[in-house]
Amino acid sequence: MIRKQLLIGILAAMTVALPTVGIYAGSAEASEIQSSNEDTVSGNKGASIDKAVTLQNSVKMTDQISAAVNGENIMFSPTSLNFALGMIAEGAKGETKEVLCNYLGTDDFASYAKEYLNKIKEYNTEDESYGYKSKLKIADAVWVDNNLTLQEEFKNSVTNGFGAEVENVDFSAAEKTCGIINSWCDKNTEGLIPKIITPDLINDTTGLCLTNSLYFESGWSGEPWNVSDTEEKFGNNEKTKYMTCAGDRYYENDKATAFGREYANGLSFVGILPVDEGDFTLEDLDIGGLLKSQPEYDEVQCKMPKLDFETTAILNDILSSLGLDNIFSSNADFSGIADKNVNVDTILQKTKLELDENGTKAAAVTAVIMECMSAVEEKEPVIKNVELTRPFAFLIYDRSNDEILFMGKVMTVS
């Protein structure tokens, strides 16, 4: 049964955010995907996602990004990040594998992703609704330095599970390689995100870069929003023109009220207004409980501003605080990725949102930049000498039971 993916729009006093809390999947040809609202989603091959875990992580990530930018509008894509992390998890081992699986809510993200690659194609249509085509596209790529060779099992996992393109590049030619990767981003986000990396992010030690792109576009289902002539203040800012319409759904709990408005392709925008005015965190709003609420209502009237903003965030510190510090350390074990030791240097994400009375365009690109670590040098053997050529003590010792059977002292020898 096809489930409807929710694009969660947070609308309140000083902050507007739209994190995607579900799971999309995609291929190198930008296949389309959908998700479920169930806490755990099982795949045909037995793969499952703990949706309570992924929602909790999504909320915490969004809150921490918001705190870092101090009141600016932000958007974060858990879906894009999870697909990027899911790829590197395919080459992780030991504790590194464990922490990634804990964060992703599954020990088999590739199978979970592959299941969805085969499901949703109808989101991508040429039919226009108020000037917007219906699209939901995901693409993945692995950019490998010419001096690095991928392990065959890892290569098969990312190409078969994620539909990833694998391309060889020369990271020592930073400008050229950035241009290649950024052109891929520009193409797969239809120009919304023309670049993701800059030459200062890569150097001679860079071994590979994994990228995920997510692109969403759709007009509204039914009538477009009306642009009201009435101007009202938004928080403490200057007066703003608002869009108004009838909503399709209404949600509420003791922390917030919300409306849902469907897109032409069956996805939804959900605008959430906290009960308390002023700053807020998503964690306080109980998003999961809110979306499951079923209050009685006859109709819902909606009002919101147009939105147009972008966000860039380096996610290393936030991910470390959420239990992924191992992947950034020298102790990380990504030995399943390549023929040389690699670890994560930088994880960054860019997002862009354009929402007006006719529809929405939203995009995200996540990049995981990995560097080659120096091979572990063999240590010289440490040799200690103990020469009993002068007075000494001795024991006859049962080490297993920590029992000293005899103890003596030698002062002279004949």
C-alpha positions in Angstrom: 0.0 0.0 0.0 1.4 3.4 -1.0 1.9 5.6 2.1 2.0 9.4 1.9 5.3 11.0 2.7 5.0 14.0 5.0 7.2 17.1 4.4 7.0 18.6 7.8 6.8 22.4 7.8 7.4 24.2 11.0 5.8 27.6 11.2 6.0 29.8 14.2 7.1 33.1 15.6 10.7 33.6 14.5 11.7 30.4 12.8 10.5 28.5 9.7 11.8 25.0 9.1 10.9 22.1 6.9 12.6 18.9 7.9 11.7 15.7 6.0 11.2 13.1 8.6 10.4 10.1 6.3 12.6 8.0 4.1 13.1 8.6 0.4 15.3 6.4 -1.7 16.8 6.8 -5.1 19.2 5.6 -7.8 21.8 7.0 -10.0 19.0 7.8 -12.4 17.1 9.7 -9.6 14.4 7.2 -8.9 11.5 8.3 -6.7 10.4 7.0 -3.3 7.9 7.3 -0.5 7.7 6.4 3.2 5.5 5.1 5.9 4.3 6.7 9.1 4.6 3.5 11.0 7.2 3.3 13.8 8.9 0.3 12.1 8.9 -0.3 8.4 9.8 -3.8 7.1 11.2 -4.5 3.7 10.7 -7.6 1.5 14.1 -8.9 2.5 13.5 -8.5 6.2 15.3 -5.1 6.4 13.5 -2.7 8.8 13.8 0.8 10.0 13.1 1.9 13.5 11.1 5.0 12.6 11.0 6.2 16.3 14.8 6.3 16.3 15.1 8.1 12.9 12.4 10.7 13.9 14.1 11.3 17.2 17.5 11.9 15.5 15.9 14.1 12.8 14.3 16.3 15.5 17.5 16.6 17.4 19.6 17.4 14.3 17.1 20.1 13.2 17.0 21.6 16.7 20.8 21.7 17.0 21.2 23.3 13.5 18.6 25.9 14.5 20.5 26.7 17.7 23.7 27.1 15.8 22.3 29.8 13.5 20.5 31.7 16.3 17.1 32.4 14.9 17.6 32.1 11.2 15.3 30.1 9.0 16.7 26.6 8.5 15.9 23.4 6.6 17.5 20.0 7.2 17.0 16.8 5.2 17.3 13.7 7.3 16.6 11.6 4.2 19.6 13.0 2.3 21.9 12.6 5.4 20.7 9.0 6.1 21.4 7.9 2.5 24.9 9.3 2.7 25.5 7.7 6.0 23.9 4.5 4.8 26.5 4.3 2.0 29.5 4.6 4.3 27.9 2.1 6.7 28.3 -0.5 4.0 32.1 -0.3 4.4 32.2 0.1 8.2 33.2 -2.6 10.6 33.2 -3.2 14.4 32.2 -0.2 16.6 32.0 2.1 13.6 29.4 -0.1 11.9 27.5 -0.4 15.2 27.2 3.4 15.9 26.1 4.0 12.3 23.4 1.3 12.4 22.2 2.6 15.8 21.8 6.1 14.3 20.1 4.8 11.1 17.7 2.6 13.0 18.7 -0.5 11.0 21.6 -2.8 10.4 20.7 -3.2 6.7 20.0 0.3 5.2 21.0 -0.8 1.7 18.3 -3.5 1.5 15.8 -1.0 2.9 16.8 1.6 0.3 16.7 -0.9 -2.5 13.2 -2.0 -1.6 12.0 1.6 -2.1 13.9 2.1 -5.3 11.4 -0.3 -7.0 8.3 1.3 -5.6 7.4 4.8 -6.4 7.7 6.0 -10.0 4.4 7.9 -10.3 5.7 10.8 -8.3 7.6 11.8 -11.4 5.1 13.0 -14.0 5.2 15.5 -16.8 1.8 16.8 -16.0 2.0 20.4 -14.6 0.0 21.8 -11.8 0.1 25.6 -11.6 3.4 25.5 -13.4 5.0 22.8 -11.3 5.8 19.3 -12.4 5.5 16.5 -9.9 8.9 15.2 -9.0 10.7 13.4 -6.2 14.2 12.4 -7.2 17.1 11.0 -5.3 20.6 10.3 -6.7 23.8 9.0 -5.1 27.4 9.0 -6.2 30.8 7.9 -5.0 33.8 10.0 -6.2 37.0 8.0 -5.8 40.6 9.3 -6.1 42.6 7.7 -8.8 45.1 6.4 -6.3 42.4 4.6 -4.3 40.7 1.3 -5.2 37.2 0.5 -3.8 36.7 -2.9 -2.2 34.5 -4.9 -4.6 31.9 -5.8 -2.0 31.5 -2.1 -1.1 31.2 -1.1 -4.7 28.5 -3.7 -5.3 26.6 -2.6 -2.2 26.4 1.1 -3.1 25.7 0.5 -6.8 23.1 -2.3 -6.2 21.6 -1.0 -3.0 21.7 2.8 -3.6 22.0 2.9 -7.4 25.1 5.0 -6.9 27.3 6.2 -9.7 31.0 5.5 -9.1 33.5 7.8 -10.7 37.3 8.2 -10.5 38.6 11.7 -10.0 41.9 13.4 -9.1 41.5 15.1 -5.7 44.9 16.7 -6.1 43.4 18.8 -8.9 40.9 20.4 -6.5 39.4 23.0 -8.7 38.6 20.5 -11.5 37.3 17.9 -9.2 35.0 20.3 -7.3 33.7 21.4 -10.7 32.8 17.8 -11.6 31.1 17.1 -8.3 29.2 20.4 -8.3 28.0 19.9 -11.8 26.5 16.7 -10.6 24.7 18.5 -7.8 23.5 21.2 -10.1 22.0 18.7 -12.5 20.4 16.5 -9.9 18.8 19.4 -8.0 17.7 21.1 -11.2 19.7 24.2 -10.4 18.5 24.7 -6.9 21.8 23.7 -5.4 24.6 24.5 -7.9 27.5 23.5 -5.7 28.2 21.6 -2.5 32.0 21.6 -2.1 34.8 24.1 -2.5 38.5 23.5 -3.1 39.4 24.3 0.5 37.5 21.2 1.6 39.7 18.7 -0.3 43.5 18.2 -0.5 46.1 15.6 -1.4 44.9 13.3 1.5 41.3 13.2 0.3 40.4 9.7 -0.8 36.8 9.9 -1.7 33.6 11.9 -1.5 30.1 10.4 -1.3 27.2 12.6 -2.3 23.4 12.3 -2.1 20.9 14.6 -3.7 17.2 14.9 -3.0 14.9 17.0 -5.2 11.2 17.6 -4.7 8.8 19.6 -6.8 5.0 19.7 -7.0 2.1 22.1 -7.4 -0.7 22.0 -4.8 -3.6 19.6 -5.1 -6.9 21.5 -5.7 -7.0 25.3 -5.8 -3.8 27.3 -5.2 -3.4 29.5 -2.2 -4.8 33.0 -2.2 -2.3 35.8 -1.6 -4.1 38.0 0.9 -4.0 41.7 0.6 -3.9 41.9 4.4 -0.5 42.5 5.9 0.4 41.3 9.3 3.6 41.2 11.3 5.6 38.0 11.5 7.1 38.0 15.0 8.9 41.3 15.4 9.7 41.7 11.7 8.1 44.0 9.2 4.6 43.4 7.9 4.3 40.4 5.5 1.7 39.3 2.9 0.2 36.0 3.8 -1.2 33.2 1.7 -4.6 31.7 2.8 -6.4 28.5 1.8 -8.5 25.6 3.2 -6.4 22.8 4.5 -6.9 19.0 4.0 -6.1 17.8 7.5 -5.9 19.1 11.1 -3.7 17.9 13.9 -3.3 19.0 17.5 -1.8 18.0 20.8 -1.1 20.0 24.0 2.0 21.5 22.5 0.9 22.6 19.0 -1.8 22.8 16.3 -1.1 21.9 12.7 -2.6 21.8 9.2 -1.9 19.5 6.3 -2.1 20.6 2.7 -1.7 18.0 -0.1 0.5 18.4 -3.2 -0.6 17.2 -6.6 1.6 14.1 -6.3 0.0 13.0 -3.0 2.7 14.2 -0.6 1.8 16.7 2.0 3.0 19.9 3.6 2.3 20.2 7.3 2.5 23.6 9.0 2.9 23.4 12.8 2.2 26.3 15.2 3.5 25.9 18.7 0.9 26.8 21.5 3.5 29.0 23.2 4.8 32.0 21.4 8.5 32.7 20.9 11.4 30.4 20.3 10.8 26.7 20.5 12.4 23.3 19.8 10.9 20.6 17.7 11.6 18.1 20.4 9.2 19.9 22.7 6.4 19.6 20.1 6.1 15.8 20.1 6.0 15.6 16.3 5.4 11.9 16.2 2.4 12.1 18.5 1.1 15.2 16.7 1.0 13.4 13.3 -0.9 10.5 14.8 -3.5 12.8 16.4 -7.1 12.5 15.1 -9.0 15.5 16.5 -12.6 16.2 15.4 -13.0 19.1 13.0 -15.3 20.2 10.2 -12.8 22.3 8.2 -9.4 24.0 8.7 -8.4 27.4 7.4 -4.7 28.0 6.9 -2.5 31.1 6.6 1.2 31.3 6.0 3.9 33.3 4.3 5.7 32.5 1.1 9.2 30.9 1.8 12.5 31.2 0.0 15.7 30.4 1.8 18.7 28.1 1.9 20.8 26.4 4.7 24.4 25.2 4.7 25.6 23.2 7.7 28.7 21.3 8.6 27.4 18.4 10.6 30.5 16.9 12.3 29.9 18.3 15.8 26.2 17.6 15.9 26.6 14.0 14.7 29.4 13.5 17.2 27.0 14.7 20.0 24.4 12.2 18.8 26.7 9.2 19.2 28.7 9.2 15.9 32.0 10.5 17.3 33.7 7.3 16.4 33.3 7.8 12.6 35.4 11.0 12.8 38.2 9.5 14.9 41.4 7.7 14.0 39.9 4.6 15.5 37.1 4.5 12.9 37.1 1.2 10.9 36.1 1.7 7.3 38.3 -1.1 6.1 35.5 -2.4 4.0 35.5 0.6 1.7 38.9 0.7 0.0 42.3 -0.8 -0.2 43.7 2.0 2.1 42.6 3.2 5.5 40.0 6.0 5.3 38.0 8.0 7.8 35.5 10.8 7.7 36.9 14.3 7.5 33.8 16.4 6.8 30.0 15.9 6.5 28.1 18.8 5.2 24.6 19.5 3.8 23.0 22.2 1.8 19.3 22.7 1.4 17.1 25.1 -0.6 13.3 25.8 -0.3 11.0 27.8 -2.5 7.3 27.7 -1.5 4.6 30.0 -3.0 0.9 30.0 -3.7 1.3 27.6 -6.7 3.6 24.9 -5.3 7.0 24.0 -3.8 10.5 23.2 -4.8 12.9 21.8 -2.3 16.4 20.3 -2.6 19.1 18.9 -0.5 22.7 17.7 -1.1 24.8 15.9 1.5 28.5 15.3 1.0 30.7 12.9 3.1 34.4 13.7 2.5 36.8 11.0 3.5 40.5 11.2 3.8 43.2 8.5 3.5 45.0 7.8 6.7 48.7 7.0 6.9 49.3 3.3 7.0 50.0 2.2 10.5 53.8 1.9 10.9 55.2 -1.3 12.3 56.7 -0.5 15.7 60.2 -1.5 16.5 60.2 -4.3 19.1 60.7 -3.1 22.6 63.4 -5.2 24.3 64.0 -5.0 28.0 67.0 -6.6 29.6 67.1 -8.0 33.2 70.5 -9.5 34.1 70.8 -11.0 37.5 74.5 -10.3 37.9 74.1 -8.7 41.4 72.1 -9.4 44.5 68.4 -10.1 43.6 65.1 -11.3 44.8 63.0 -14.1 43.4 59.6 -15.8 43.6 58.1 -19.1 42.7 54.7 -17.9 41.7 51.4 -19.5 40.9 50.2 -16.7 38.5 46.9 -18.3 37.7 45.8 -18.2 41.3 47.9 -15.2 42.4 49.7 -17.4 45.0 53.4 -16.9 46.0 54.7 -20.3 46.8 58.3 -19.3 47.6 60.0 -16.0 48.0 63.8 -15.5 48.4 66.7 -13.3 48.1 70.2 -14.0 46.6 73.1 -12.1 48.0 76.0 -14.3 46.9 76.7 -16.9 44.2 79.5 -19.5 44.1 
